[in-house]
Amino acid sequence: MLSARFCLADCGMQAQQYEWVKTHYPGLYDRMRKRIADGRFIPVGGTWVEMDANMPSGESFVRQFLVGQRFFKQEFGEYCSVFWLPDTFGYSGQLPQLMYSAGMRYFLTQKISWNLMNKFPHHSFKWQGIDGTQVLTHFPPAETYGAEVTVEEVLKSVTNLEDKGRVSESVMLYGYGDGGGGPTEDMLERMSRLKDCDGLPRIRPATPIDFFSKLDTESSSKLCTWVGEMYLELHNATYTTQGEIKKYNRVGEFLLRDAETAAALACVFGQADYPSDELLRIWKLFLLNQFHDVLPGTSIEPAHDLAKKYYKDVHQSAKTIFSSSLEALLKSLPASAAAPAVAIFNPFSWAREEVCAVPEDVTLPDATRVQQSSTGRRLAFVQAPSLGIVAGQDMFSDVASTVSVTEDEATGMCRLVNDFVQVDVDRRSGQLTSLIILKSGRESIPDGQTGNRLVIFDDVPLFWDAWDVMPYHLETREVLTDITDFRVVERGPLRVGVQFKLKISDKSSLVQTVSLSCNEEFVRFHNEVEWNENRRFLKVEFPTDISSMEAAYEMQFGHVRRPTHANTSWDVAKFEVCGHKWCDYSEYDFGVAVLSDCKYGYCVRNRVVRLSLLRAPKAPDAHSDMGHHEFSYALFPHQGTFQSAGVVRQSYNFSHPLTVTPTTGQKTTAKQTGNSWLQCDNPAIVLEAVKKPEDTASSPALVLRFYEAFGGHASGVVHFDLAPLRVSSAKLCNILEEEEEADSSSGALSIVDQSIMLQLKPFQVATVLVHLATAP
């Protein structure tokens, strides 16, 4: 007989909620802790909040688990063993690896039951992530996290179960779960009456670990496997709603990285104390804002206002930590004739050269090529070493590349050219009529078509304004071409650009600057929008003549490939999908990538790449997205694959450009040597985080997080140059920064000439604990 297990012991999911209770209601918290010790209240979840599982970066995912699990361990004596995420809008294929590394082998959710077109084929199954990690997963077949223990719900737990013959039990989650409240007396009474009733499955109370342990023991070998992401066929407008919130998130992820990396390095060099308490405070605020109704933009207006307040706090604190840490790091550089006036810090594991704004009161070397930007700022060509710092004269670089702009009044075209690409912009529409890779001569824009088409759609979903966009919105497409004030605004020698104003409606307009830098292989589009629409959806289109069944989209610690066709209903449902910093559409030996600094909604259909820009929903926040927006995207044509073309690195550079930071030094051009503290020889291996270990903040040690980005096996040498320190040991650990207990020696990495060899499987995340000592 099939039976349904009820989780009678109360379950609490979010560490943040426990901390609020501890802070504001200490007496109640003490009673909760006693119930937990007695086994009558079960902490589940393992993350700081029940976060969105699409848009946070990979490192944000790690911190959700790290901060959440450490809280549960410190407060209640043990980690959560079940990842409990019942209500979020789709599930990244990187979650199995991360939850497993955080000590959780079991996963429970139910939101996929909300699919608009296709019924998910399993309720109990193995979920395999993009790296191959598997976790045991259960979807309650009653398909709700707020069951009221009715006869209909109990019967549905049996009749709706997709895995009959493989499993004999399932879970029903009862009580008022959405908004809180828990079970009522009536629910408990119905459960008592129905627990052994003819015609119904036998029901009994149980804990989550009771259910999963038995499922693992009795049925695991019989279960089917689902591989990769679990895409929710609903709520896919959340990738775009509340664009300002999403920009705060993307910028905040990089600001936190800068602050933490600089602070960790300043600490190990003995130049500053590590601000662990303040970093934890702002990380908690930041993670709170990744809750599954905040980052997706589906909260009420006061919640969005509060989230923006928190973001501003996080950003300001991270900038303060970075600024003080940068000053401290400058003390570790070789002495110079005078303190430098400016410095550049590069947190990435590759060297960079970029066109960058330089303060006017800094004297530049005589040979430096400069220009004024369209906004009046002074531009120079700068360089920065891999994971390093450079200051004074050494940051300024000679540039051999050229860039130019020409206008043709007869054809109405404006041409931007550097050593890599040639771009033609139509003065009458602001659209691209040609984009050619000069080395190969390959044209990226098909004959008779134009790129950078700004298009708008009516956007009236069937159900929930902020959450949903329906496939029928694509039938209302309107191309926007009413432009004025087209003019050349930058003429080199470092960057050229044109600008125009586009009328969206009587209430909304856009000012766009199309620019090309001397050293970049892609064309940039910077946008300032005044947006006052009602249920409309703004996107940009780039038509191609590429023929490929799939497009690749960046996700947490890797990428996912999705169909570009509508062969099946599963394909049709993916008309709006989530991507992070880039989307790439390629055939053999050629492709185009779209880079974005803060947008997450993409679509590739009928050989057209679309990026979603702005929405205008009216509920539950009547003023959602109204007002001023500023964002950038880029089009990057390339030969070869996106891996060989460098799309991954370029997307990082695009989202987080180098910044020339003023210091407390004198305004001088004195010679100042820079430092590169880490180099990696394989571009497939990306350094994502540098921090101090959680439990040894005062010791000379670092935690480094790498991942394999290309989707293949990768070997790479990571070299350290941390003089006067040296690496004394390096070990692999889990994301909780613990060595695996089964064999603590298996994670040890050999150190040869201050270098370690990393060998990673496709999309593997590797956390390395590095201990340092003073060089003899």
N, C-alpha and C positions, 0 to 999 in steps of 0.2 A: 504493500500500500504506500502510495505517496503521502508524505507528511510535510507540513509547513512549520518551520521553526520560528518562533517569535522571539525577538531580542527584548526580553522583559526587563533586564537590567538597563537602567537609563544609560544612554550613551551621549558623551559630549565630544564634539568634533574639533573645535578650534582652540589652539593654545591661547590666542588673543583673548577669547572670551574668558578663559580661566584667569588670565592675568587681570582683566578688568574686575572680575569678582574679587580676586585677591586684594586689589587696590582699594576698591570702593566698598566692599562688603566682607571684611576679614572674618567676621563671625560665621557668616554663611560659608565662606571658603573653608574654614576649619571643619565644618560639618560635611562638606563635600569630600574633603580629603579622607575623613573617617569612612564615608560610604565607599570611596575608592579602595581603601585598605581592606574593607569587608567584602569587596567584590560585588557591591550592589550598584555601583556607578562605574561605567566602563569608559575610560578615555580611548577614543579612536581618532583616526585622521592622520596624525603625525606631521601636519604642516601648521604654519603659523595661522593661516586662515584658509577657508575653502576657496582656493584661488581660481581665477580663470586659467584654463589649461591650453590656451591657444597662443596668446600674445606675449606673456612674460618670456624673457630670454632664458637660455639654459642655466645661466648662473643664478638668475632669480628663482628658478625652480629649485636649484640646489639649496639656496638660502631658506626657502620655505620649509624644506625638510630639515635642514641643519638647525635653524632657530626653533622650529616647532618640536622636533624630537629632543633637543637638549632641554627644552622647558619641561616636557613630560618626564624625562629622566630625573632632572633636578627636583621637581616638585612631587612626583609620585613614585619614583624609584625604578622605573623601567620605561623602555621605549614602547611606542605603539607598534603592534605587529600587523595591523590591518590599515591600509590606506583607504580612507572613507571619504568619498567625494561624490555625493549623490546628485548635486545640482550644479553642473557647469556645462558649457556649451560646445562640447567636443573635447577629444582627448588626444594629446600629442603622442606620437609613436615613440618618443624618447622617455615617457614616464616609466615604463617597466624597468629600464636600466637604473633610473634614479631612485625609484622607490625600493628596489631590491638593494641598492647600495646603502640606503638609509635604514636597512634592517626590516623592511616590510615585504613579505612574500605573498600577501593576499590583498585583493582590491575589490571594493564594492562601489557600485554606482547604479543609476537607473535612467539617466537622462536620455540615453540613446533610444529609449522607447518612444520619445517624442518625434522621431524621424517623420518627415513629411511625406516621403515617397516610398521608402523601402523598410520592411520590417527586419530588424537585426535577427540573424538566424540562431542565436544562442542565448542562454541565460546562465549557464555554468560552462566555463571554457578556459583554456589557457591563452593568455594574451602575450604575444611575442613582440617585443620592441624592435626598432630598426637596427639595433646592434645584435639581436638574437636572444636577449634576456627574456625569460618567460616568468610570468606571475599568474597565480590562480585567481580567476576573476568570477564574480557573480553579479548578475542583474536580477533583483527580485522580480519574479514573473507577474506579481500583482501590479507592477509598473507604476509605483508611487512610493514616496517616502512619507506619506501622510495618511496611511490606511486607518480606517475607523473600525476595523474588525467586523465587517458585515459579512453575511453569508455569501453575497456576490463576490466580495474580494477574496474570501477564502477559497471559493470554487475557482476563481480566475487563477489562483496560484497553481492549480493543477491543470486546468484546461488550456492555459496559455503557455505552459512550460514547453520550451523547444527541445529539451534534451531528455525526453522520456526514454527509458532504456539505458541511459548512461548514468543518471542520477536518481536518487529516491527522495531527496529532500530539497527544500528551497527556503528562502527567508522571506518574511513579510515584515516590513517596517511600519509600525503603527504609532499613532500619536500625532499631534499637530506639529509637524516638522518645519514647515515653511513659515517662519515668523515666530516659532517657538511655542511653548505651552505643554508639550508632551502629552501623554495619555490621560484620558478622563476616566472617571469611575464607570461610566457607561461602557467604555471600551473594555475595561478590565472585566466587567460583568459579562459582556458578550463572549470574551475569550474563555471565561470559566465555563460558560454554558456550551460552547461549541468545541471544547477541547477533545471530546471523544464522542462525536455525534454521528449516527448512521448517515451515510450519503456524503459526508464531508471528509477531507483528509484529516488525519490525526494531527493535532497541534500541541505544541508544548514550548515553554519558555527556554531560551538559551542565550548564551553570549556569542558575539561574533566569532571569537576564536574557537568556541565549541563547534560551530557550524563548519568553519573552514578546515579545522583539523580533521573532522570526519570526512568531509568532501575530499580532502587531499589524500587521506588514507584509503578510502573505499572506491573512489571514482576517478582519481587523477589520470590513471593510465587509459581511461576510456574517452576522455574528453577531446573535443575538437580544438583546433588552434586558430586564432585570428591573428594575422600578422600586420603590423604597421598601425597607422593612426586609426582612431575611431571617429569618423567625421559625422557630426550632427547635422542632419538635413533640415535644419531650422535655426533660427537665431543667427544666421550668417551675416546680418547687417551689423552685428556687434563688432566686426573688424573695423568699422568706419565711424560709427556713432561716437559723439563727443571727441572730436579730433584733438582738442586742446589737452584733454586727459591723456590721450595716447602719446602726444608729443612730450608732455611732462614725464611720462613713463620711459620713453626711449632715451631722452636726455638724461634723466635721473640714473638710468642703468650705467651710462658712461661716466657721469660725475662720481658716482659711488666707486666705480672701478679706479678712476684717477686718484681719488682720495685714499682709498685703501692701499693701492699699490705704492704710492709715494710715502704714505705713513709707515707701511711695513718696512720699506727700504731704509727710511730715515732712522727707524728704530734699531734695525740690526747693525747699522753703521754707528750706533751710539750717539746720534745727533739729536734725538728727540724721543720722548716717551710715546708709546703707542696709545692712541685715544680709543681704547676698546669699548669703554662704556658709551661714549658718544656715537661711535659707529654702530653699536648694537641698537641704540635708541632710534637712530634714523633709519637703519635697516628695518626695524619693526614697523615704523610708520610707512615706509615704502612698500613693504610686503602687505600691510593692511590695505593699501590702495590697490593692490592686485586682486582683491576680493572679486568674486565672479559677477557682481553687479556694479562695481565701481570702474575698473579698467574697461569692461565692455561698454560702459556708458548707459546702463539701464537702471540707474538709481533715480530717486527724486532730486529736485533741484538743490535743496539744502545739503544733501549728501555730496553732490558734486562740488558745491562751494566749499565744503569742509575738506574734501579730497584735495582741491587745489591749494588750500591753505597748508595742508600737510606737505604737499609736493614742494611748495615754496620753502618751507622749513628744511626739508631734506636737501634741496638744491643749495640753499645758502650755507648750511652746515657743512656739506660736502666740499663746497668751494673754499670755505674757511680752513678746513682740515688740509685740503690740497695745498693751499697757499702757504700755510705755515710749514708743511712738510717739504715743499719745494725749497723754501728758504733754508731749511735744515740740510737738505741734500746738497745744496750748493757749497756748503762747508766741506763736503767730502771730496769735492773736485780739486785737482792740483791747483796750487796757488797761482794767482795772476797778478799783474801790475796793479789792478784795481778791481773792486767788486763789479760784476756785470750789471747792466741796467735791465736786461731782459733775459729770459730763458725759455726754452721749449722742452716739455716733457712728453715723451712718446711711450704710452703704456703697451703698445703692441709688439709682437715678437718678430717684427721686420722693420728694416730701415725705410724712411719715407722722405720724399721731396715734394713740396707743395708751394703754391702761391698763397701767401698769407699776409694779413694786415699787420703792420708794424707801427707802434706809437710814433707820433710826429717828433717828440722830443728826444728820440734816440738817434744818435749820429751813426750813419751807416758807413761801411768801407767805401772808398772812392769808386771802386769798379762795380759796385752793386747796381743792377738794373732795377729801376723802380717805375711805378706808374700810380696815378690816382684812380681809385675805383669809382664806380658810378655814384657811390654814396659819399665820396669825398675822402675816403680813407687811403692811406699810403700802402701800397702793395710791394712786397719783395718776394724773392724766391728763397725758400729756407729748406733746411735739411735737418733730420733728427735720426739718431742711431736706434737700432733695435732695443726695445725696453731700456731706454736711456734718457739722458738729459744732455742738453747742449746749451751753452751760454756765450754771450759776447759775439765776437766776430765769427766764430766757428759755425754759427747757425746759418749764416748767409752763404749761398751757393751760386756759382756761375751756372747759367742755363744756356745750353747750346740750341735747344729747340726754339722754333719761331712760331708766331701766330699772327694772323692778319685778318682784316675785314674789308670787303669791297661791296659797293652798291651798284646795281645795274638798273637805272631808271627805266630803260626800255622794256625789260622783262619783268620788272617789279620784284626782282630777287635780291637778297642780301646774302653774301657768301662769307662764312667763317671757315678758316683753314689753319691747321697746325701741321706738324710733321706726321700725324697719324691719321686724321680724318678730315673730310671736307663736308661742310654742312650748308645747304641752301635753305633759306627761310623766306617764305612768301610774305612780302610786305602787306598784302591785302588781307591775309587771314591769320598770320602768325604761325602757320603750320609749316612743317618740313616737307620740302618737295624732293630732297635728295640727302642721303647720308652715306658717304663712300669711305671704305677703308682704303687708304692710299696705297699701302704696300701691295695689296692683292687686286685692287680695283673693284672689289665686290660692293654692289649697291644694296643698301638695307631697306629702301622704300620701294615697293613695287610700282611699276609703270602705271600712271593714271591715278595713283593714290597719294595721300599725304599722311605724314606722321605728326604726332603731338596734336591730335584732334581732341579738343575739349568738347565733351558731349554731356548732355543733361537728360535725365529721365524723370517721369512721374514716379513717385515712390509711395504708394498707398498699400501697405500689406494687409493680409486677411485678418491677422490676429493682433500683434503687439508692435506698436510703432517703432520703439527704440531697438527692439530685438530683431525684427524680421525684414527681409526683402524677398519679394516673390519673383519667380522666373518671368512672369508676364511683364515686369517693369521694363524688360529689354525691348518690348514692342513699342515703347513710347520714345525711342531715341530721337534726340534733336541735336544737330551739330551747331556749335556756337562759332560764329565768324564775324560778328559785328565788332571790329577792332578800330581803335583810333590811336593817334600819337605814336605811331611806329617810328623809332629813331635808333641810331647807333649811340650807345652810351659808354662803350669802352673800346679803345683802339690799340691796345697793346702798350708795351712790347710783351707783357706777361699774360694778359687776358684780353679777349675781345668779347663784346656782347651787344645785343640789341634788346630793345624793350618796347612793349606795347600795352595798351589798355583794352580789355575785352569786356563788352557789356554782356552780362548774364541775364539780367532782367532789369526792370525799372528800379528794383530795390537792391540789386547785387552786381558787383563788378570784380574784375581780377586784373592785377598788374603783373605781367610776367616778364622776367629777364632771361633770355636765352644766351648762354655764355659758353666759351671754349677757352680753357687754359692751355698754356704752351706745352705742358708736359702730360696732359691727360688724353686718354683714348675715348672719352665719352663726352657727350654734350649735356650741359646742366640746364635745368629749368627751375628758376626760383620764382615763387608765387606769393603774392600778398593779396588776400581776398577779403572783400567786405561781403558778408554772406547773410542774407535776410530772407530766406526762402521758406516755403511751406510744403513739406513732404515732397522734396525733390532731391535728386541724387546726381552729384557731379563726378564725372570720371574723365580720364584721359586715355586715348587709344593710340596704339602704334601698329598699323597693319604691316604684315611681312609676306614674303613668298616662301617661307620656311614650311617644310613638310615633315611633321613629326607627330607621333601619336601621344606624346607626353611632354609636359613642361615640368621644370624643377623649381621648387620654392624653398627658400631657406626656412628652417625651423630650429628649435632648440638643439644645439650641438650637432647640426647636420642639415640635411635637406630631404624633402619628400617629393616624389614624382607623382603627378596626377594626370588624368586623361585630358586631351584637348578636343575630344569628340563627345558625341552623345549616343553611343551605340546601345547602351543599356540604361535602365532607369537609375542605376547606381551612378552612371556617368552623368546623366542629365541633372541629377541632384547637385552636382558640384559646379554650379554656374557662378558661384562666388565663394572663394576659398581664402584661407589665411596664409600669409607669408610674412617674413620678417624684413630683413634689409634688402633682399633681392629676389627676383624671379627671372628664370632663364628659359628661353625657348630656342632650341638648337636642333639642327639636322647634322649630318656628317660634315665636319670641318667648317661649320659656320653657325653662328647664332646671334641672338640679341638678348641682352639682359637689361631689365629695368631695375634701377636702384632707387631706394626711398629712404628719407631720413626720419620719417615718423608715421608712415602709412602701413596698413596691414591687410587690406582687402585687394585681391587680385582675381583675374580671370583670363584664361587663354582659350579662345574658341574661334573656329573658322579662320585660323592664321592671324588673328588679331590679339595683341597683348593689351589688356586693360588694367589700369590702376585706379582704384576707388579713392576719391579725394574728400568729399564732404557730403553729409546727409542733413536733413532738416525734419526729424521726427518731432511730434508734438506731445507725446506722452511716454513716460510719466513726468518728464521735464519739458514744460511748454516752451522753454527758451533754449533748448538743446542746440548747440553749435552756432547760435546766432552771434554775429559780430565779426571781429577781425581774426584772420588766420594767416599764418606764415609757414611755408613748408617748401621743400625742394624734392625733385626727383631727377633722374638722369637716364639717358638711353646709351647703352654701351654695346656697339656692334663688335663682334670678335671673330677671328678665325679659330678653328679648333674647338675644343670643349670649353665649357665655362671653367673647368678646373685648370686647364693649361693656360687660359687667357687671364687668369688672376682675378676672376669676379669676386671670390670670397674676400680677398684682402682689400680690393677696391671698395667693396661695400662697407667694410669697417671704416676705411679712410673717409668715405663719403658721409657716413653718419656721424663721425667724430673727427672733424678736421683738426689739424695742428693749430695750436694757439700760441702766439707770442705773449708771454706773461711778464708784465713789469715786476721787478724785484726792488728790494730796498737799496740796491747798489747804486753806484754813481752812473750818470748818463755818459757812458764812455764806450769807445770801440775797442777797449783793451782785449788782447788775446785771451781766450778762456777755453781750455780743453774740455770736451764733453766725455761722457762715460756711456758705454753700452754694457749693461750688467748681464744680459742673457741673449744668446742667439740660437736659433733652430734652423737646421739646414734643409728641412722638408716643408714646403708650403702647405702640404696636406695636414700638418700638425699645427694646431692653433693654440696659443696660450690665451686662456680666457680669464684667469684670475691670479692675483698674487696677494697674499694676506698673511697675517700672523696666525699661528695655530690658536684655536679657541682656549685651550687649557694651559698654554705656555706663552702667554703674551709677552712676558719679560725675557724669555730665553732667546738666544741667537738662532732662530729657526724660521722657516718660511713654508707656507703651503702654496703649491703651484697647481693650477688646474689646466690640463690640456685636453683637446679632443681631436679626433680624426674627422676632417671636414669633407673629404672628397668621395667617401663611400667605398673605400678599398683598404686593404692591408697596407700599413705605412710604417716604415722604420725611419727614425730621425735621431741625429745627435743634437742634444741640447748642451750648449757650452756656457759655463758660468765665468764671469769676470768680476768678482766681488772683492778684490783686494782692498784692504788688508785682510779680508776674511777668505776662508776657503771652505768648500763643501766637505764635511767630514762623513756624512752618511745621507743616503736618499732612499726612501722606501715608498712603495705604493700603499695607499690606504683607501678606505671607503669615504664617501662624502661627509660622514660624521667625523672624519679625521682620526679614525681608529684603525689600527692594524687588524687584519683578519685573525681571529683567535685560533683557527684551525692550524695554521702554520705561519707563524709570525715572520719566519725567514724567507717565505716564498715571495714576498714583495720587495725584498732588498734589491737595489739597482747598483751595478758596478760603476765605480767612478774611475775614469782614466783621464789624466790631464785636465781635471776639473770639468769633465764632460760625462754625461750619462746617455745611454742609448734607450730610447723609447721604441717599443714595438707594439703598435696599436691595431686592433681589428676595426672593420668598418664602423664608423660612428661611435667608437668606444670613448668613454670619458675616463681620463686617468688623473687621479689626485695624488700628487707626490709631496711627501713630507720631507723637507730638506733641513738637516741640522748643519750649523755653521760653527767654525772655530777660527781662532786667530792664526793666520799663517805663520809658520816658524821662521 
